[in-house]
Amino acid sequence: MKTSRPLKAISSNTVFGEGDVFVLFGELFGRGYATGLIDQAKAAGMTVIGITVGRPDENNKPRALTPEELAEAEANLGGKIINVPLRAGFELDAPEGTATPTDLVNEMTIKDWQDHKLDWDHVEICRDLGSNRFKGALSQVMEQLDTMIPTGKNVFFAHTMAGGIPRAKVFMAIANRIYKGRGARYMPSQSLIESDLGKLILKNFEEVTANSFGYLLEASKTLRDRVEAAGGEVRYTAYGYHGTRILIEDEYRWQTYTNYTQGYAKMALENFAESAWKDGVKATVFNCPEIRTNSSDVFAGIELSLLPLLQAFKKEGGGAWVDALWQKCEGMLKPEASLEEVLQKVSDYQTSEAMQPFYNFEAWPMPNSAEQVDKTVGTSQEIVDMHSERNVLVSDELSQHVVAATGMLMFGEASQPEGPALWLDHDLVAKRLIQEHGA
Ligand SMILES: NC(=O)c1ccc[n+]([C@@H]2O[C@H](COP(=O)([O-])OP(=O)(O)OC[C@H]3O[C@@H](n4cnc5c(N)ncnc54)[C@H](O)[C@@H]3O)[C@@H](O)[C@H]2O)c1
C-alpha cells in the first residue's frame, strides 16, 4: 500500500433496523471506541449481543463471568452477553506444569532482556494452545449466537479486540522507557523489535488484534450462509489504526503516532478484511483517529494528533456548535493560556525537523528516534501543564466526539462499504459532527 484510502463521503444506513442483530466482538469497557457504534445500533432499533473476555481464575485461566459480573456487564452493554470466555492471545497458555509466555517474560530483568533468548518451540506450542482454546470457545459462542438470530434478520459484527501486552513487571518498565523515556531514559523501540521479547510480543499482538478477526470471519461462515440464504445481510467492521490525515499548516496530511509497535498486527488485520472482501464478504477495517482511551493511555503524546481537530471543525464550516466547543475547551485551560497557543505548540511540533522523517506512509510503523520521543513527550507534557486540571483535558473532550463521529460514519458506511480498508480522517469526522449538531 502506497497511500491511505480515506473515506470520501458520509453515507447513511440502508440495511439495519428494528430487530436486526448487532454483535460486539470484544468486551465493552468504559470510554472506548465501541460505544459510538453501539449507540448507532441501538438508535436503529437493533438487538445488541456481546461477548466477554472472561476473568482469570485462580490459575490464570479464563473463566466465564459470575452471575453478578454478567449482570453488571450486560447492564453496561445494554444487551445480552454470551458467557463463554473469549480471551485472545497466548501469553497465559502453556502445557500443564510448564512455563507460560508470561512466566518466561518474568524471568527477564531490566538489565538482561535484550540478550535473553526464548525457546521458540515451546512458544509455538503455547501459541497453538492459545489459538485452539480461542477457536474452541468461539465455536461455542457461534452455536449460541445462531439460536439468537431470527430468520430473515440482518447481522452486524463489530470487532474491537486489540491488545496482547503480557502482564509482566519487566515489560511495564520497558514499555515506560520506550513510550515515555526521554534523554538518558530514552530506549529505541527498534531494540524491542529485535529482541526475543519483542518478537514474542509481536506474535501475541497479531493473535489478539488480527487473528481474532480471521477466526471470527471463519467461524461465522455457517451463520453467514444461513442469514444470506434467508435474504438477510451480514457485515463485519473492525477498528484499525494506520495513521490519520489531520490538518497540518491548513492542509490535510497523513501523520502517525510513533512508535506504534502494534502496527504490524493492524496491517495483518487489514489483510484479513482484504482477503474476505475478495471472497465476496463485506468486511471493512476502519482506520480510526488517535484518541485517548484506557488502551491508548500508554502511548504518551498520542493526543497531539487529535488536537488539530479543533481547526478542522472551523475549516469544515464551523458554526454555533463549534464555537461552543472551542469555548468549552478554552475554559479547561489556565487563565494565562489559550487554545491558539496550544495549537501553535502542536504546529511547531509537527513542522519541527525531528518529526519530518515520520511522514512516510510506506515505512510505517517506523521506529522511534531520541529527538522524536523528546519532542512528542515534551510537547504533550507542556500542553497538559497549560490545563487548569490535569484530569480535565481538551483531548478527552475531543476523544468523546471522535468516538461518536466514527460510530456514525462506520454505521452509515457499513451498508454499502467502499472497500476493505478505509481511513476516517479529521475532515470527515469534523463534517459529520457539524452535520449532526447543525452548522
Ligand atoms: N485509541 C485509539 O487511539 C485508537 C485508534 C485507532 C484504532 N483503535 C482501535 O479501536 C479498538 C478499540 O480500542 P479502544 O482504544 O477504544 O480501547 P478499549 O480498551 O475500549 O478496547 C479494547 C478492546 O480489546 C478487547 N481486548 C483486549 N485484550 C483482549 C484479549 N486478550 N482478548 C480479547 N479481547 C481483548 C477489550 O475487551 C476491548 O473490547 C481497538 O481495536 C483499537 O486498536 C484505537
The ligand as an ORCA input file, in Angstrom:
! r2SCAN-3c Opt
* xyz 0 1
  N      -7.462      4.628     20.989
  C      -7.008      4.921     19.804
  O      -6.345      5.939     19.589
  C      -7.332      4.019     18.641
  C      -7.085      4.489     17.342
  C      -7.427      3.677     16.265
  C      -7.971      2.421     16.487
  N      -8.177      1.991     17.773
  C      -8.738      0.641     17.932
  O     -10.047      0.707     18.462
  C     -10.358     -0.537     19.086
  C     -10.920     -0.266     20.459
  O      -9.876      0.288     21.264
  P     -10.060      1.451     22.301
  O      -8.868      2.347     22.181
  O     -11.402      2.038     22.147
  O      -9.864      0.739     23.707
  P     -10.736     -0.302     24.558
  O      -9.884     -0.631     25.717
  O     -12.080      0.257     24.805
  O     -10.900     -1.558     23.604
  C     -10.031     -2.655     23.557
  C     -10.850     -3.896     23.239
  O      -9.985     -5.029     23.130
  C     -10.520     -6.094     23.892
  N      -9.389     -6.937     24.319
  C      -8.239     -6.536     24.930
  N      -7.432     -7.606     25.135
  C      -8.102     -8.685     24.656
  C      -7.800    -10.074     24.586
  N      -6.654    -10.580     25.048
  N      -8.708    -10.903     24.027
  C      -9.877    -10.413     23.544
  N     -10.212     -9.109     23.578
  C      -9.335     -8.263     24.131
  C     -11.263     -5.427     25.028
  O     -12.242     -6.286     25.552
  C     -11.874     -4.227     24.324
  O     -13.079     -4.593     23.680
  C      -9.059     -1.341     19.115
  O      -9.050     -2.239     18.032
  C      -8.010     -0.268     18.928
  O      -6.795     -0.736     18.409
  C      -7.891      2.758     18.850
*
